[in-house]
Structures are given as C-alpha cells and as structure tokens.
Amino acid sequence: MTLKEAQHAVDQWIRTYGVRYFNEMTNMVLLTEEVGELARIIARTYGEQSFKDSDRNRDMADEMADILWVLICLANQTGIDLTDAFRKNMEKKTSRDRERHHNNPKLEAPFDDDGFENMV
C-alpha cells in the first residue's frame, strides 16, 4: 500500500465508520499518546525497565500502526499529501546529510575489519 492509498483508506474508513475526524488538537494529543505507548514497549523490550503484567500483550507493530493512523488523519485534515511531503523530506535529508553521518566518529563501526571491537 502506498502512502496515497493509505491516506485514501483512512479517509474512507473515517467517512464510513468514524462519522467524522476528531479535531486536529484531539488528534495531536492522540498521536502523543500513541507515541508514548510505543515508547513504553521499547523501554521494556530494549531498555532497563521490566514488563508489568499489563504490558505483556502489547504489540510493537500495532502501536506503530496506531501512530501511522493518527498521523495520516492529521495529514488528511490539514491537506498534506504525505507522498509528496516524504519525497521532499528525503531530498532535504540527502542534500543536508549526504556526508554528515559518514564523517561522524560517534557512528564508527563497532568492529574493525578483523572482527575486533573498536575502542572509541
């Protein structure tokens, strides 16, 4: 599914099942809430926090999809074509950061050519 198709699918779902879009402020708060839910899973999966019983059945992919859903709602509401916006953003990043990350010593490979860990 392309971004354009996703924007259309969300719009059709809202019109069929959702009655109308929540207003932009409500969707912004919902987006923040969904990002927090993803952060909670990541903190427990990859960070140092342990899972609570209520966290165990959370699905990281589903939380990411929730974030995408609300972001698409906001794009639809504000007349943003995400395909065009993403293309322009990639061009900006490529132009701005073409050499930046390659020249960042903090991003050096963790292992040298012999397979030994680099000591930075």
DRENLUM-405735 format. One record per residue (C-alpha): residue number from 1; x, y, z. Coordinates in steps of 0.1 Angstrom, whole numbers, plus 2048, in hexadecimal, padded with zeros to 3 digits. Example, Ala and Ser with C-alpha at 12.3 -4.5 7.8 and 13.67 -1.06 7.14 Angstrom:
! residues 2
{r 1 {87B 7D3 84E}}
{r 2 {889 7F5 847}}
This chain:
! residues 120
{r 1 {800 800 800}}
{r 2 {80E 822 7F7}}
{r 3 {80B 841 80D}}
{r 4 {7F1 84F 7F5}}
{r 5 {7DD 82F 7F8}}
{r 6 {7E0 82F 81E}}
{r 7 {7D4 853 81F}}
{r 8 {7B6 849 80A}}
{r 9 {7AF 82A 81E}}
{r 10 {7AF 83D 83F}}
{r 11 {798 858 830}}
{r 12 {780 83D 824}}
{r 13 {780 82C 846}}
{r 14 {779 84D 858}}
{r 15 {75C 855 840}}
{r 16 {74E 832 843}}
{r 17 {753 829 868}}
{r 18 {761 847 87A}}
{r 19 {746 861 872}}
{r 20 {760 87C 870}}
{r 21 {784 884 878}}
{r 22 {78C 88E 89C}}
{r 23 {798 8B2 89B}}
{r 24 {7BD 8B9 895}}
{r 25 {7C4 8C0 8BA}}
{r 26 {7B4 89F 8C5}}
{r 27 {7C8 88C 8AB}}
{r 28 {7E8 89D 8B5}}
{r 29 {7E2 892 8D9}}
{r 30 {7D9 86F 8CD}}
{r 31 {7F9 86E 8B8}}
{r 32 {80D 877 8D7}}
{r 33 {7FB 85C 8EB}}
{r 34 {803 841 8D0}}
{r 35 {828 84B 8CF}}
{r 36 {828 847 8F5}}
{r 37 {81A 824 8F2}}
{r 38 {835 81B 8D9}}
{r 39 {850 82B 8F0}}
{r 40 {843 815 90D}}
{r 41 {848 7F5 8F9}}
{r 42 {86A 7FF 8EC}}
{r 43 {875 809 910}}
{r 44 {86B 7E7 91C}}
{r 45 {877 7D3 8FE}}
{r 46 {899 7E4 8F8}}
{r 47 {89D 7F9 917}}
{r 48 {8A3 7F2 93B}}
{r 49 {87F 7F2 947}}
{r 50 {86D 7D1 94E}}
{r 51 {84B 7C8 93F}}
{r 52 {82C 7CC 955}}
{r 53 {811 7B3 950}}
{r 54 {7FC 7CD 93D}}
{r 55 {818 7D2 924}}
{r 56 {81E 7AE 91A}}
{r 57 {804 7AC 8FF}}
{r 58 {80D 7CD 8EE}}
{r 59 {817 7CA 8C9}}
{r 60 {832 7E2 8BD}}
{r 61 {827 7DF 899}}
{r 62 {803 7E7 8A2}}
{r 63 {80F 806 8B6}}
{r 64 {823 812 898}}
{r 65 {804 80D 882}}
{r 66 {7EF 821 89B}}
{r 67 {809 83E 898}}
{r 68 {807 83C 872}}
{r 69 {7E1 83C 873}}
{r 70 {7DF 85C 888}}
{r 71 {7FB 86C 874}}
{r 72 {7E7 865 854}}
{r 73 {7C8 873 864}}
{r 74 {7DB 893 86B}}
{r 75 {7E9 895 848}}
{r 76 {7C6 890 839}}
{r 77 {7B7 8AA 84F}}
{r 78 {7D2 8C4 846}}
{r 79 {7D4 8BD 821}}
{r 80 {7F7 8AE 821}}
{r 81 {800 895 807}}
{r 82 {817 87D 81A}}
{r 83 {826 86F 7FB}}
{r 84 {832 891 7EF}}
{r 85 {83C 89B 813}}
{r 86 {850 87C 818}}
{r 87 {861 87F 7F6}}
{r 88 {86B 8A3 7FE}}
{r 89 {877 899 820}}
{r 90 {88D 87E 812}}
{r 91 {89C 897 7F9}}
{r 92 {8A3 8AF 815}}
{r 93 {8B3 894 82B}}
{r 94 {8C8 888 80D}}
{r 95 {8D4 8AB 804}}
{r 96 {8DB 8B5 828}}
{r 97 {8E9 895 836}}
{r 98 {8FA 885 818}}
{r 99 {91C 884 829}}
{r 100 {913 88E 84D}}
{r 101 {90D 86C 85B}}
{r 102 {92B 85C 849}}
{r 103 {941 876 859}}
{r 104 {933 872 87C}}
{r 105 {94C 85F 892}}
{r 106 {930 855 8AA}}
{r 107 {921 840 88F}}
{r 108 {941 82C 887}}
{r 109 {93B 807 883}}
{r 110 {93C 7F4 8A4}}
{r 111 {955 7DA 895}}
{r 112 {974 7DE 880}}
{r 113 {97C 7C9 861}}
{r 114 {98B 7AE 876}}
{r 115 {96B 7AA 88A}}
{r 116 {978 7BA 8AA}}
{r 117 {965 7D5 8BC}}
{r 118 {970 7F8 8B5}}
{r 119 {97A 80B 8D4}}
{r 120 {96D 82E 8D0}}
